[in-house]
Amino acid sequence: MTDTSKNVAFIGIGKMGLPMSALVAKAGFAVTAFDQNAARINEARAQGISIAASPAEAVSGKTAVVTSLPDDAALRGALLGASGLIAAMTPGAVLIETSTVSVEASTEVAVAAQARGIAYLRSPVSGNASIVHTGALSCFVSGPQDAFEKAKPLFAAFTRAQTYLGPDEEARYAKLSVNLMIAVSAAMMAESLALARKGGIAWQDILKVLDDSAVASPMVKYKTAPLRNRDFESTFSCKQMAKDLDLILGAGHAVGVPLQLAAQVRETYGSLVAQGEGDTDFISTVKHLERLSGLGEPKL
């Protein structure tokens, strides 16, 4: 007899969802996936993941459904309404939603899930596409605690750490709070690097100074590595950061928190997108400040 608790559906198998689903399959779960993108479906098939003909077929009879979607519109479109996933899920199942979305959209999902008897775990992941395949992602979780306890083996298959934060939208606020610090850190690094270069410090030298200083956080060290080679290939794009900053500012406005730094950095990312840098890495703030400061490419 098969263990139905090991049957998992994955909806959205993009840059994050595909490697997460592969890790879950490797951990001994039976994974059935669905995505609207044919190339992603072919890639998943090549990795031995079963593909359903429709989202409803993917989630039918599953005790756990994991979603990884790009934004609020995709979340609402996939999960809500008469033809949405929640309506097709088995009452008593758990929905593990890993995307970065607004508190408002997440709350709509919570209402629909509750009406259907679905345990909804808001579980945004922290980390990016370059590390997801290693299992080094962490995640913030909020929702019914008993469902979280039961789902721990599944979480452990694709994340190294899970922080349970409360029964409601706490995990959404946690994810937005962390991303706010990442965005502001990228803007801060850009200004300090431009200032140092204008002061005559060589490129590799200022990166070493940052690495060996009191500000050498994991975030700073994570970005000084690609900056040594001027590598701006996207791990998380300027376009994505602009989207997240819109979510952050919306959340701040809704609860009465003035986010002045976030607002300023959002305009920086708006400038980068307008200059054709939307698909480059979010640390392209460095190039933006160099342009504003009249600095060319440094000697490596």
C-alpha positions as CSV (number, residue, x, y, z in Angstrom):
1,M,0.0,0.0,0.0
2,T,1.4,3.4,-1.0
3,D,2.0,6.1,1.7
4,T,-0.4,8.9,0.5
5,S,1.4,11.3,2.9
6,K,4.4,11.0,0.5
7,N,2.3,12.2,-2.5
8,V,3.1,15.9,-3.3
9,A,1.9,18.2,-6.0
10,F,4.2,21.1,-7.2
11,I,2.5,24.0,-9.0
12,G,5.0,26.3,-10.7
13,I,8.3,24.7,-11.6
14,G,10.4,27.7,-12.7
15,K,13.8,28.8,-11.4
16,M,12.8,28.0,-7.8
17,G,10.0,25.5,-8.2
18,L,11.9,23.0,-10.4
19,P,15.0,22.5,-8.2
20,M,12.8,22.5,-5.1
21,S,10.6,19.7,-6.6
22,A,13.7,17.8,-7.6
23,L,15.0,17.8,-4.0
24,V,11.6,16.7,-2.7
25,A,11.6,13.8,-5.2
26,K,15.1,12.9,-4.2
27,A,14.0,12.7,-0.6
28,G,11.6,9.9,-1.4
29,F,8.3,11.8,-2.1
30,A,6.2,11.0,-5.2
31,V,6.1,14.4,-7.0
32,T,3.5,15.4,-9.6
33,A,4.0,18.8,-11.1
34,F,2.3,21.3,-13.4
35,D,3.4,24.5,-15.1
36,Q,2.1,26.5,-18.0
37,N,5.5,26.7,-19.6
38,A,6.3,23.8,-22.0
39,A,10.1,24.2,-21.6
40,R,9.8,23.8,-17.9
41,I,7.6,20.8,-18.2
42,N,10.2,19.1,-20.5
43,E,13.0,20.0,-18.1
44,A,11.0,18.5,-15.2
45,R,10.3,15.3,-17.2
46,A,14.0,15.0,-17.9
47,Q,14.6,15.0,-14.1
48,G,12.1,12.2,-13.7
49,I,9.2,14.3,-12.3
50,S,5.7,13.2,-13.2
51,I,3.7,15.9,-15.1
52,A,-0.1,16.3,-14.8
53,A,-2.3,17.4,-17.7
54,S,-3.8,20.2,-15.6
55,P,-3.4,21.8,-12.2
56,A,-6.6,20.1,-11.0
57,E,-5.2,16.7,-12.0
58,A,-1.9,17.5,-10.2
59,V,-3.5,18.3,-6.9
60,S,-6.3,15.7,-6.9
61,G,-6.0,13.4,-3.9
62,K,-2.7,14.9,-2.7
63,T,-2.2,15.5,1.0
64,A,0.3,18.3,0.3
65,V,0.5,20.9,-2.5
66,V,3.5,23.2,-2.9
67,T,3.2,26.4,-5.0
68,S,6.0,28.6,-6.4
69,L,4.5,31.5,-8.4
70,P,5.9,34.8,-9.7
71,D,3.5,37.4,-8.3
72,D,0.1,38.3,-6.8
73,A,-1.7,38.0,-10.2
74,A,-0.3,34.4,-10.7
75,L,-1.2,33.5,-7.1
76,R,-4.8,34.7,-7.4
77,G,-5.2,33.2,-10.9
78,A,-3.8,29.8,-9.9
79,L,-5.4,29.4,-6.5
80,L,-8.7,31.2,-6.4
81,G,-12.1,30.9,-8.0
82,A,-14.2,28.0,-9.2
83,S,-11.5,26.6,-11.4
84,G,-8.6,27.4,-9.0
85,L,-6.4,24.9,-7.1
86,I,-8.1,25.4,-3.7
87,A,-11.4,24.2,-5.2
88,A,-9.7,21.2,-6.6
89,M,-7.8,20.2,-3.5
90,T,-8.9,17.5,-1.1
91,P,-10.3,19.0,2.2
92,G,-7.8,18.3,5.0
93,A,-4.8,18.7,2.7
94,V,-2.0,21.2,3.3
95,L,-1.1,24.1,1.0
96,I,2.5,25.2,1.2
97,E,2.8,28.5,-0.6
98,T,6.5,29.6,-1.1
99,S,6.1,32.7,-3.3
100,T,6.9,36.4,-2.4
101,V,3.5,38.0,-2.5
102,S,1.5,40.7,-0.8
103,V,-0.2,40.3,2.5
104,E,-3.5,41.2,0.8
105,A,-3.3,38.4,-1.8
106,S,-2.2,36.0,0.8
107,T,-5.1,36.9,3.0
108,E,-7.5,36.2,0.1
109,V,-6.0,32.7,-0.2
110,A,-6.3,32.2,3.5
111,V,-10.1,32.9,3.4
112,A,-10.6,30.5,0.4
113,A,-8.5,27.8,2.0
114,Q,-10.3,28.0,5.3
115,A,-13.7,27.7,3.5
116,R,-12.5,24.5,1.8
117,G,-10.9,23.0,5.0
118,I,-7.4,23.4,3.6
119,A,-4.5,24.0,6.0
120,Y,-2.7,27.0,4.5
121,L,1.0,27.5,5.3
122,R,2.5,30.8,4.1
123,S,6.0,29.6,3.6
124,P,8.1,32.2,1.5
125,V,11.6,30.9,0.9
126,S,14.7,33.0,1.5
127,G,17.6,32.4,-0.9
128,N,17.8,32.5,-4.7
129,A,17.9,30.3,-7.8
130,S,21.7,29.9,-7.6
131,I,21.6,28.0,-4.3
132,V,18.1,26.4,-4.3
133,H,19.4,23.0,-5.7
134,T,21.8,22.6,-2.8
135,G,19.0,22.6,-0.2
136,A,20.4,25.8,1.4
137,L,17.2,27.8,1.2
138,S,15.5,28.8,4.5
139,C,11.9,29.6,4.9
140,F,9.5,31.5,7.1
141,V,6.3,29.8,8.0
142,S,2.9,31.0,9.4
143,G,-0.4,29.3,9.5
144,P,-1.8,26.4,11.5
145,Q,1.0,25.1,13.8
146,D,-0.2,21.5,13.8
147,A,-0.1,21.5,10.0
148,F,3.5,22.9,10.1
149,E,4.6,20.2,12.5
150,K,3.2,17.4,10.3
151,A,4.8,19.0,7.2
152,K,8.3,19.3,8.7
153,P,9.7,16.2,6.8
154,L,8.5,17.8,3.5
155,F,10.0,21.2,4.4
156,A,13.3,19.5,5.4
157,A,13.5,18.0,1.9
158,F,13.9,21.4,0.2
159,T,15.0,23.9,3.0
160,R,17.8,23.8,5.6
161,A,15.9,25.8,8.2
162,Q,12.2,26.7,8.9
163,T,11.2,29.5,11.3
164,Y,7.6,29.2,12.5
165,L,6.3,32.7,13.2
166,G,2.6,32.6,14.0
167,P,-1.0,31.6,12.9
168,D,-1.6,34.4,10.2
169,E,0.4,36.5,7.8
170,E,3.6,36.8,9.9
171,A,5.7,34.9,7.3
172,R,4.7,37.4,4.6
173,Y,5.9,40.3,6.7
174,A,9.1,38.4,7.6
175,K,10.0,37.9,3.9
176,L,9.2,41.5,3.0
177,S,11.3,42.7,6.0
178,V,14.3,40.6,4.9
179,N,14.0,41.7,1.3
180,L,13.9,45.3,2.4
181,M,17.3,45.0,4.1
182,I,18.7,43.2,1.0
183,A,17.6,46.0,-1.3
184,V,18.8,48.8,0.9
185,S,22.1,46.9,1.4
186,A,22.6,46.8,-2.4
187,A,22.1,50.5,-2.7
188,M,24.4,51.1,0.3
189,M,27.2,49.0,-1.2
190,A,26.9,50.9,-4.5
191,E,27.4,54.3,-2.9
192,S,30.3,53.1,-0.7
193,L,32.1,51.5,-3.7
194,A,31.7,54.6,-5.9
195,L,33.0,56.8,-3.1
196,A,36.0,54.6,-2.5
197,R,36.9,54.5,-6.2
198,K,36.6,58.3,-6.4
199,G,39.0,58.4,-3.5
200,G,41.6,56.5,-5.6
201,I,41.1,53.0,-4.0
202,A,41.6,50.1,-6.5
203,W,38.6,47.9,-7.2
204,Q,39.9,44.7,-5.6
205,D,41.3,46.7,-2.6
206,I,37.9,48.2,-1.7
207,L,36.2,44.8,-2.0
208,K,38.8,43.4,0.4
209,V,38.3,46.3,2.8
210,L,34.6,45.6,2.9
211,D,35.2,41.8,3.4
212,D,37.5,42.4,6.3
213,S,35.5,45.2,8.0
214,A,32.7,45.3,10.6
215,V,30.1,45.6,7.8
216,A,31.1,42.2,6.3
217,S,27.6,40.6,6.6
218,P,26.8,37.4,4.8
219,M,24.9,39.6,2.3
220,V,28.0,41.8,1.7
221,K,30.3,38.8,1.2
222,Y,27.7,37.1,-1.0
223,K,28.0,40.1,-3.4
224,T,31.7,41.0,-3.2
225,A,32.5,37.6,-4.7
226,P,30.8,38.2,-8.1
227,L,31.8,41.9,-8.0
228,R,35.5,40.9,-8.1
229,N,34.9,39.7,-11.7
230,R,32.2,42.3,-12.4
231,D,29.7,39.5,-12.8
232,F,26.2,41.0,-13.0
233,E,24.4,37.8,-14.2
234,S,21.1,37.6,-12.4
235,T,20.6,35.5,-9.3
236,F,17.7,37.9,-8.5
237,S,17.0,40.6,-11.0
238,C,16.5,44.3,-10.8
239,K,13.0,43.8,-12.1
240,Q,12.2,41.3,-9.4
241,M,13.6,43.6,-6.7
242,A,11.5,46.5,-8.0
243,K,8.4,44.2,-7.7
244,D,9.3,43.2,-4.2
245,L,9.9,46.9,-3.2
246,D,6.4,47.7,-4.4
247,L,5.1,44.9,-2.1
248,I,7.2,46.2,0.7
249,L,6.0,49.8,0.3
250,G,2.4,48.6,0.0
251,A,2.7,46.7,3.3
252,G,4.3,49.7,5.0
253,H,1.5,52.0,3.9
254,A,-1.1,49.5,5.0
255,V,0.2,49.4,8.6
256,G,1.4,52.9,8.9
257,V,5.2,52.4,8.8
258,P,7.2,55.1,6.9
259,L,9.7,53.3,4.7
260,Q,11.7,56.2,3.4
261,L,14.8,54.2,2.4
262,A,12.7,51.6,0.7
263,A,11.0,54.3,-1.3
264,Q,14.3,55.8,-2.4
265,V,15.8,52.5,-3.4
266,R,12.6,51.6,-5.4
267,E,13.3,54.6,-7.6
268,T,16.9,53.4,-8.1
269,Y,15.6,50.1,-9.4
270,G,13.1,51.9,-11.5
271,S,16.0,53.8,-13.1
272,L,17.9,50.5,-13.7
273,V,14.9,48.9,-15.4
274,A,14.4,52.0,-17.6
275,Q,18.0,51.8,-18.6
276,G,17.7,48.3,-19.9
277,E,19.2,46.6,-16.8
278,G,15.9,45.0,-15.6
279,D,17.2,41.4,-16.2
280,T,20.6,41.9,-14.7
281,D,21.4,41.1,-11.0
282,F,20.1,43.4,-8.3
283,I,23.6,44.4,-7.4
284,S,23.6,46.4,-10.7
285,T,23.0,49.3,-8.3
286,V,26.8,49.4,-8.4
287,K,26.8,50.2,-12.1
288,H,24.1,52.8,-11.6
289,L,26.1,54.7,-9.1
290,E,29.2,54.5,-11.2
291,R,27.3,56.1,-14.1
292,L,26.0,58.9,-11.8
293,S,29.5,59.5,-10.5
294,G,31.2,59.6,-14.0
295,L,33.1,56.4,-13.3
296,G,34.0,53.9,-16.0
297,E,34.8,50.2,-15.7
298,P,37.5,49.7,-13.0
299,K,40.7,47.8,-13.6
300,L,40.2,44.2,-12.3
